[in-house]
């Protein structure tokens, strides 16, 4: 029986989940689900100055919004916990002692000033990548332990082999070879007693039985050091898969200057988690050269590391926006109005409690703009004309309203007949409009464009008859009268 796949996503809780981190989490999630494996969520929070409990909560919330449920980790537990590095310090201490006893690690008492001075001297000699010169590597262990016990400031370093090479058989990058002579004896434990990233991550991944490490290729340079550490600990190597970095449209590393970079910002801006998942999956992976839209289950069924690209992925906000519009339009009416009403309540265009007539009206109004919006956050602005007694025309609408002066009598008649309509329904309004344009021998647009401008303040809106019915008779005739008056037509 083959070994169960175990993958992990291990963010540092220093803020909301970044787009790059979300894509990494997604690839791990898809691989775990495809292989019927386990997804572990681990919080790497040993950086006490930057890691906060609020940030940890935000990351968990962002993961839940995306629908990336984890099998082991915070909130759900598991057999290899705790799942926060700050609660795993005993493990790191045990592993560092193991490395000291087996001769794979040693105490280093070189002060930072001395190390910096040696680094500068090496660079002056032309060494582009200065490495630690091994001053403390041959200290007798009894002497080193005594100095450490006396609280002399020190770090702990790993002994890297002096010769040979470290080979990575990467599922995405292929075979990558690093010469050991270019690596230095890197620090495992800082002077404050806390583990460095490379030490903690290997200790955790080994203890949690992680079989596959899927992460951004900015970590590729860490991998040879980590392999050396796995070997020093006598642990089996996991499978590595380094996925391409995400770049902005200008092909520089994705940053805030390219726009929103956190998952939460997109959630607040009215993007759907379904669209975000679909789009993130296409950043560095493709099933074929034509399929763009995938359900979550389809992504799970089709995802494989073989189809992950080596090339950097380009984040295209315009494509994400287009895709989000497609997903909004594909929502069922029931699901759409649920999300739409939440957005209108957030914008305070509606207020709780909503009685049934108010809810039914708001649902109908929201549905009229469903085909036009690309983000749920556009709803308040798109629907603003439905609320309040009056509207203000924008510049383009004002120009359309001025056209009413070419047929003032028609618009006076329209207002008069609307006032006495017994049924202000779509059918009755259509019949009235048809009667007027036939009698005046004018085109439909001659009547509708100024009318739309007067009642919505815009040149574009949902279907005019739907808008009139939803606004109702009283508000429609009031707005029409005000609009006509503004261009010198008294009714």
N, C-alpha and C positions, 0 to 999 in steps of 0.2 A: 504494500500500500504506500503510495507516494506521500511525502511530507506535506502537511497543510501549509498553504501560503500565509505568511504573516507580514503585513506591511505596516508602516507607521507614518503619521504626519506629526511633526514636532515643532510647532511654532513657538517663538518667544513672545510672551504676552506684554508687548510694549505699545499696543494700540490696536485699532481695528485690523481685521484680516485684509492684507494687501492682495491685489489682483494676482500677482505672481504666486503668492502663497496659496490662494484659492485654487489656482490651476494645478499646483502640486498636490493639494489635498484631493482634488477631483481625480487626477490620474491614479493616485493611490486607491481611492474609493472604487473607481471603475475596475482596476486590476483585481482588487480583493473580491469584488462582487462577481466578476467574470470567472475567477478561479475558485469561487466558493470558499474564500479565505477569510482572514480576520484583519480588520482595520483598527489599529491602535492609535489613539490620540494622546500625545504626551506633551506637557507644557514645559518648555525649557526656560525656567525662571530663576536661574542662579545669578543673573545680573540684577542684584538687589536695587541698584540705582534707577534702572529703567523699567523693570517688571513691576506691574501693579495688579491688584485683585480686580480692579475695574477693567483693565485690559484683558485679563483672563476671561472675565464674563463676556466682554464684547466679542472675543474670538469664538467662544462657544455659541453665542447668539448668532454670529455670522454664519457659522457652520450649520446651525439649525435652519436658518433662513434659506440656505442653499439646498437643504435637504440631504446633507452629507452626514448621515448618522454613523457613529463609530461603535465598534463592538466592545472595546475596552478603553478605559480612560476616565477622566473626571466625570462625575455624576453617575456613571454606570459601573465603575469598578472593574475588577478582573483579577486573574490569578497572579499577575506580575506587578502589581501596584506597590507603592503609590505611584501615580502617574504625573507627579510634579517633581522636577529635579531637586527643588529646594527641600523636598521630603525624603530624598534618597542619598543624603550625605554619608550615611553609614556604609552604604554599598561602595561608594567611591573610596572611602578610607580603607575598607577591606581590600579592594582591588589594588590600591597603591602599595599597601603592605605586601601583597602577593608579588607585585612587580619588583619591589626592593629585595625580597627574599630570594627571588629567582635570578637576580642580577640584571634584570632588563631595565631597571630605573635607578637613578642615583640622585643624591641631594646636590643642589647647586647653590653656592653661597656668594656668587658674584653679584655685587651691588649693581643696580640699574645704571648708575653713572659710568661704571667701568665697562659695562656691556655696550653702552652708547658710544663711548670713546673708541672701543675696539671696532664697532660697526663703522664709524666715520673713517678710521684709519684704513679699514679694508676697502671702503669705497674709493678712497684717495689712491689706493694701489690699483684701482681698476676693477675691483670685484663688484659686479652689478647686483649680486645677490649674496651679501655677507651672511655667513652662518656662524653659529656659536663654535668657538675654537676648542671646546672640550676641556677647559681648565680644570673643572671639578670632576671629570669623568673617572679619573684614577684614584680619587681619594679613598683611603681604606674605609670600609663600611663602619667599623667601630668608631673611628674618629668622626665620621660624618654624622652618625647617630648621636654621638655625645654633643656635638655642636648644635644639632637640631634640638636636642632635649634641653639645652641651655638657652633655647629661644633665640638663637642667632638667626636673623632673617634669611630665609632660603626658599627656593622653589624645588620642584621635583621634575626631572627631565627623563625622557625615554631614550635609551641607547639605540640609535639607528645603525644598522649594519654599515661598515665602512666601504664595502664593495658590493658588486652585484647590482641588481635592479629589482624594482617592484613593478609587477605587471597587473594591470586592471583589465579584466575581460568584461567590458561594459556592454549591456544589452542594446544601447543606443549608439554609443561612440565607437564601438568595436574594441580592438586591443590597443591599450595605451600603456606605454612603458616610461617609467621614471627611473633615472639613474640614482642609486642611493647616495652617491657622493655629493649630489647637489642638495640633499636634505640635511638639515641640522637636527641635533637632539632637541626636539621641541619640548616646551614646558607642558607638564601634565597637571601640576597643582601650583597655584599662585602662592605668593607670600602670605596671603590672608587665609590660606587653607582651602580655598574653593577650587574645584576642578575647572580646567579650561574646557572650551567647547569640544575639542577633539577627544579628550579623555572621557568626558561625561557621556558623549553621544555613543561612543563605542561600548562603554560599560553598560549603558542602558539597552542598546540594541542587542547586545549579547545576552543580557539577563532576561530580556523580554522575548527572546527566541525569534527575532526578526529575520525573515528569510530573504526578503527583497527590499532594497533601499532605492526608492524612486524619488529623485530630488533634482533641483535645478543644477545646470552644469557649471554654475559659479562655485559649486562645491567640489568639482573634479580635482582641483589642486589639493584639497584636504584629504582626498581618498588614499594616496600612497601612505601618508602618515598613519591614517586609520588602519590600513591593512597591516602595517608594521605593528601596530598596537594589538590588533586581533591576534596576530601570530605570537606576540610576546605573552599574551594572556592564555594562549593555547586554545583559542576559540575558532570555530569554523567560520569561514568568510561567508557573508551574505552575497546575494546577486546584486550587482550595482547597475542602475539605469539612470544616467544623467540626461535629463530632458532640457531642451533648448531654452535659453533666456527669452524673456518677453521684451521687445523693444518698442519704442514709440514710432509713430509714422515717419519720423526723421532718422530712424535707425539708431538712435541713442537709447540708453537704458531707460525704461519706462519710469517716469517721475511725475511729480505734481505739475510740472510745467506743461505736461501733455493733457492735463485735465484730471478728473477724479481718478484716484488709484486704489481706493479702498472699496471693498464689497458693500459696506454700509452706505457709502455715498451714493452708489448706484441704487441701492434699495430705497433710500430716501428720495431719490430722483424719479421714482416710478418705474424702475425696471423690474421685470418679472424674474423670479429665481429660475424658472424653466428656460427662459431665454439666455440668462447668464450662464447656466450650466452648458447649454448647447454651444454658445459662443466660446467659452473657455476651453471646451473639448477640442475645438478646431485650432487652438493656438499651439501648434507643434505636432498635431496628429491629424490624419485624414484617412477615412476609410477608402475613398477613391477620389477621382479628380472632378466629380460632379455633385455628389450628395452633400448638401449643406445643413438640412434640417433633420434633427434626430430627437426622438423621444428619449427619456432617461433609460428606459429598458433597451432601446435599440443601441444606445451607447454602450451599455453593459454587455450586450450580446456581441458587439462588433469590436470592442476595444482590444488592442494588443500592442505590446511594446515594439513589435516588428514594424509597425506603421508610424512610429514616432520619428519625427525628422531630426536630423543633426543640426539643421539650420535654425537661426534665430526666428522666433515668431514675431510678427508685426501686429501690434494692437491697433485695430482700426475702429475708432469710435463710431464712424458713420455706418459701418457694417453691423455693429452691435445695435445701434439705434434702429436700423432697418429690420433686423431680426426680432427686436423687441416688439415692433409694430405688427409683425407677422404673428407673433405669439398672442398679442392682445386680441387681434382679430379672430384668432382660432379658439379663444375662450368661449365656453358655453355662455348663453345669456345669463344664466343663474350665477355662474362663477364671476363673470364680468361685473355684474351689478353689485355683487357683494364687495368686490375690491374697489369699485368705483365709489360706492357710498362711503366706504372707509376713508377714501381720499377727500371726498367733499366734506365729511365731518371734520377731518384734520384741518382743512382749510377754513372751517367755520362758515361755510356756505349753508350747511345744514347743522342742526343741533338736536341732540337727544333730549327727551325721547321723541321719536318719529311716530306719529299715528299712521294708521294704514293708508289713508288717502295721500298723506304727504310722502310716504315711502313709495307708493305706487307711482306717483307723479315723478319723483326723483329718479326712479328706475327707468321710466320711459324717456325722460330727458337725457339721462346718461347714455342710453342705447343709441340716441340719435348721433352721437359723436364717436361711437366705437370704431367706425371704419376710418376715421380721420386722424386719430391720435397715435403717437408712437411711444409715449410714456404715460403712465397713469398720472404723473405729476402735471401733465398738460391739462387734465380735466378741469380744474378750477378756472383757468383762463379760457379754455375752450367753451365752457358752459356759463361763464359769468353773466352773459346777457339774459339768461333765464331767471336771474335773481334780481330783486329790487324793482322799483317802480319805473325808474328812468334809465336811459342809456345815453352815452356820449359818443358821437360819431368820430371815428378816426378820419384822417385826411382823405383816404381813398373813398370811404363811405360818404363823406361830405360832398365829394364830387358827383357821386351817383345820385345823391339826394337832390342836388341842384337840377338834375335832369327832369325832375317832376314839374318844373316851371314851364316845360314845353307842352304839357297837357294838364293844366291846373284843374280843369273841370272834371277830368277823369278821376283825379285823386280826391276831389271833393265828393264826387259820387261814391267812390270806394268807401270813404270814411262814413258817409251817411248810411250806406247800405249795410256796412259792417255793424253799425250801431243798432240796427233793428233786426239783425239776423236772429231767428229764434233758436237755431242750432249752430253753434260755433265749432262744427266738426270739419274734418278734412274734406269730406264729400261736399258739404254745403259751401265751404270756402272755394273749392275747385270750381264748383258751378258758378259762383259769383264772379270769380276772375274770368272765366270763359265768357260769361255774358258781357262783361265790360270790354274785353279786348275785341270781341266780335262787333259790338256796337260802335266802338271808336275806330275800328279797323287799324289796330296797332299790334305790334308783336308782343309776345308774352313778356320778354325781357324789359320792354319799355315800362311796363307796370310793376314788374317784380323787383327790378334792381333798386329803384328808389324806395319801394316798400320795405325791402330787406334792410336797407341802410337805416331807415327811420326806426324800425323796431328792434334791430340788433346792434346798430352802430358799426356794422361791418359790411364788407362786400361779399364775404363768404360765410356760409352757415349751413347747417343741415337743411334738409328739404323744407321749403318755405311753409308748406301747409302743415307739416308736423310741428314746426316752430310756432305758428299762429295758434294751433289748437292747444299746445302746451302752455303758451303764455296766457291764453284765455282772452275772452272778449274785452273785459274791462281794461286790462293793461295794454292790449293791442291798440285799441282805439285811442287811448290816452297817449301812447308813444307816437302813433301816426299823426295825431293832431299837433303834438309838440314838434315833430320833425318837419311837417309841412309849414308850420308857422315860422320856423327858423329860416325858411327860404322864401318867405313872403306870401304863403298861401294860407288864408284864413278859412277855417271850416266851422 
